[in-house]
């Protein structure tokens, strides 16, 4: 493969070496100057805009554009010098696909950063989560495809790999079966990730309950979803679990939720004073969003009854804190004002909790 690099084929002397050095150095110098001027202008234009997105895009494509400019310079120098051409004809086969893949990857990252910024400044929380989820999944899918194609193009420049490829193509039927069987998990994850992005059964930041785990969706990958629970533990759930099984999504449309606080009391308890105290206390709580606040007798058993205190809040966290505060306050109030309403241990065990 490297026989073209043999200097004896061209009878190189110091004059030819000097000529190649000057041509190559001059081409690289011109490329560096042009790159600096172009990106100086782009940076100045991006700095005058109202959004930082333009600056992010310029920064993302700056490095790959520098090396692409250098590759173009070497390619032009190869047309003017035989020695440079002998080197570039070998190295360029690997450099060009790698640079194209790098540029495509940088463009994907730049577009992802721009779309994520738009999602962050959006006032619609549900729409912002939807956009962030689609951007995250589709950008990872595009990155996977770019890396796969780039590596394939680079490897196929090697004669041994190319011969293997030709052999596989000659026996396409057997190769297709083998590759299909081997790639089935990866293809399943890829298709599952795309389906997750298009159908959006859950989004980044959603509060979900699945397989006994409950928490916020912290990250969505092609093959798994990261769910962070309240105690900072992390559950790694396969993506296909969300597509093939039922799960709870508490915040799919919005974070507005209603939750219960259950009180198991003696049947001698007076409901009217309990309801009055519940309404008085609830009105003083800043985390209550005033949508739902009611007391219901939802169950009666021999010697006991069940009260359901329904409250609502704007977020999952606010609802949890509001229910905890309400539960604690009502128990303290019952101990002071209606101690006989509280169940004894034996009765409470029989009525359940």
N, C-alpha and C positions, 0 to 999 in steps of 0.2 A: 504494500500500500504506500510505503514511503520511498519507493524507488525514484519518484519524481524529484525528491529532494537532493539527489546526488549532484554535487556541484560540478563534477567532471564532465557531465553531459553537456554543460554549457561553456566549459573552458573559462570559468570565471577568473578575472583578475581584480586587482585592487580598484581599477577604474570602474568596473561593473558593480563591485560591492559598494563603492562610494555613490554611484548613480542610483542604485537601489535604495540606499539609506536616505539620500536626498529626496527622492521621489516619495518614499513612504513617509518620511518625517514631514515633508511639506504637506502631503495630503492630510495627515493626522492633525497638523497645526491648523490648517484651514478648517477642518471639521470641528476642532475644539473652539475656534473663534466663532464660527457660525452658530454652534450650539449655544455658546455663552450669550451671544447677541440675541438670538431668538428667545431664549428663556428669560433674559433680562427684560425684554419687551413684554413677554407674557406675564411675568411676575408683576411688572408695573401695572399692566392692565387689570390683573386679578386683584391687586391691592386697592384699586379705585372702586371696586364693586362693593355693594352693600352686604354681600354674603361671603363667609370664609370658604365656601365650597370651591370657588374658582382657584383659590390658593392651594387647597388640598389636592385638586386634580393636577395642577401644575407640578406640585412636589412629587406626586406619585409617578408621573411619567418622565421626570427629569433624568433619573439614572438610566433607565433602559434606552431613552432617546440618546443619551451621550454615547453609549456603547453601540447603538445602531448607527449613529453618525460616523463613529470610528470604523465600523464594518463597511459602510458605504465608501469611506475614504480609501480603505485598503483595497476594496474591489476596483475602484477607479485607478489606483496606483498599479494594480496588477495588469491593467490594460496597457500601461506605459513601460512596464519593466518585466522582463522574462523571469528573473529570479523571484521577485515578489509574487508573480503569477504562479510559479511552481509551488510556493508555500501555500498561497491562498486557495489553490485548487484542491488541496488536501484538507486544510483546516476549515475552509469555508463551508464544506459539506456539513460540519457539525455545528459551526458557529451560527449560521443563518437560521436553522430551525430553532435553536436555543434562544436566539434573540427574538424571533417572532413570537415564541411562546412567552417569553418574559414581557414583551410589549403587550400582548393580549392579557396577561395576568395583571399588569399594572393598570390597564384600562378598566378591567373588571373591578379592581380594588378602588379605583378613583370613582367609578359610577356608584359603587356600593357606599362609599363614604358620602357622596353627594345625596343619595337617597336617604341614608340614615340621618343626615343632618336635617333634611326636610321633615322626617318623621319626628325628630326631637323638638322642633319648633312648632309642631302642629298642636292645636288646642283640643282636637278630638282624640281622646286617649285610645278609644277602640280602633280608630283608623290608623293611629300611629303604631299601635302594636301589630296590626295587620300588615302594614308596610314594612316594619322592621323584620317581621317573620319571613315575609316573601323575599326580602332583600338577602337575609342571612342564608336561607336555603338555596335560592337560585344562584347566589354568588359562589357558594361552596360547590354546587353542581357544575357551574361554568369552570371553576378552578380545577375540579377533577377532570373534566373533559380536556381542558387545555394541557394539563400535565400529562395526561394519558397520550394525547396526540403528539405532544412535543417529544416525549421519551420514545415513542414509536418511530417518529421521523429520524431522531438521532441514531437510534439503534439500527435502523435499516440502512444506514450508511456503512455499517460494518459488513464486509463480505460474508462472514460466517452467518450472521443473523439474516442477511438477505437470502442466502441459500436455504436456511431453515424456513423462511417465509414462503419461498417458492415451492418448497416441498410440501408445506401445509396447504398451499393453494392447490397443488396438484391432487391432493387427497382431501378436497374441500368437505366432503360429506362427513368423514371421520373426524376431521379437525373441528368442524362446527359442533358435533356432538360433544367432543372432549372439552372444547372451550366453553360451550354452553353449560355443561355440568360443573366445570370448575368455577365459572363466573356467576353461577346462580345466586349465591348469597350477596355478592356485590351488586348484581343487577337488581335484585329484590330490594336492597337498601336504596339504590339510586331511584328506582321507580317509586318506592315508598316516600322518599324525601320530596320528589316532585309532586306526588299526590298530596302530601302534607302542605306544600306551598300553595297548591291550587285550591284545595277544598277547605283548608284552614280549620280543622277541628280544634286546634289549640294554637295559641300564639305566644310569643315571648312575653313574660310577665303574667300570664294567666295563672289562676289558682286552680289546681286540678287534684282530683282524688282518683288513684288507680292502684290496684293490687295492694291495698292497705297503706299506701303512701299518700300523703297530702302535703302540698307545698306549691311554691311558685316555679313556673317553668323558667329556668335560668339560661338554658342553651338548647338549641335544636340542631342536631347533626343529621347526616344522611342515615346513619344506622342506629342512633340512640338519642334519647331526650334526657337532659339533666334537670331533675326536680330537687330544689333545695327546700328542706323542711324547716319548721319553726325553730328546732333545736340545732340548726346549722348542719345537720347531716345531709348527705347528698344521695339521692336515689338515681341510678342509671337505668332507665327503662327503654327497651328496644322500641324503635319507631313503629314497627309493625304491630305492637301491642295496642297502640292508639288507633290503628286503622282496622284491626280485626276484632277488638273487644270493646265493650262498653266502658265508659269512664265518666266521671263528673267533672264538668268545667264550670266553676262558680262565677267566672268573670268573662264569659264569651261575649256577651253583648255590652255589659257595663259592670262596674263594681258595686252597684246598688244591690244590697242584699237584705233579707229579713231573716232573723234568727230567733229561736225560742229559748226561754229559761223556764225549766220545769220545777215546780214546787210540789212535793208530796206531803199533804197535810192531813190532819185528823178531820173527820166530817163535822166536828164541832166548830171548825174555823169559820169566822165571819168574813165572807168574800168582799162585801162592800167596803169596809175599812182598808182591806188589803189593796183593792183596786184604787182607792183614793190615794193611798200612800205611794203606790206604783206610779200613778200619773203625776203626783207632786215631784217625786224624785226624778222621773224621766224628763220633766220639763226643765230641770236644772242642769241637765247633762249636755255639754257642747257637742259631743260626738253623735247625738241623736239627730237624724235628719228630718224628723217630724212626719215621715211618710206613714209609719206603722207604729202603733202603741196601744195594745189591747190586752185584756185579761180574759181567759176563757177557762171554764171548767171542762176539761177534755176527757176525764175518766173518773169513775167512782167505783170503789171496791168496798167490801165489808170492812168498816172501820177507817177508811181512808178515801181521799180524793186527790185528783191531780189537777193542778192549775198550770196553764201555759201562758207565760208572759211573752208576748210577741213584740219585738222591737226591730228597728231598721237603722242602717247607717250607710254612709257613702262609700266606704271601703271595707274590705275583709278585715283589715287590722282594727279599724274603728269599731266594727261590729263585735269582734272578739273582746276588746277592752270594755265596751259598753255592757255586754252580757256578763262579764266577770264582775264589774262594779255593781250591776243590778242584783246579781245573785248574792253577793256579799252583803249589800245593804238590806235586802229584804229579809235575809236570815237574821241579821242583827235586830231589825225592827220587830220581827215575830218573837224573838226571845224576850224583848222588852214589853211589847204590847199584847201579844197573844201567845204566851208560853204554852198554853194548853193545846194550841193548834199544831204544835210540832209533834211528830210521831215519836213514840218510844222505839227503842232499838228493835224489839221483837216485831212490832207492827211494821216498821220500816223495812225490815228484812223480808217480810211476807209480801209487801206491796211492790217491791222492786224500786229501781232508781232510774 
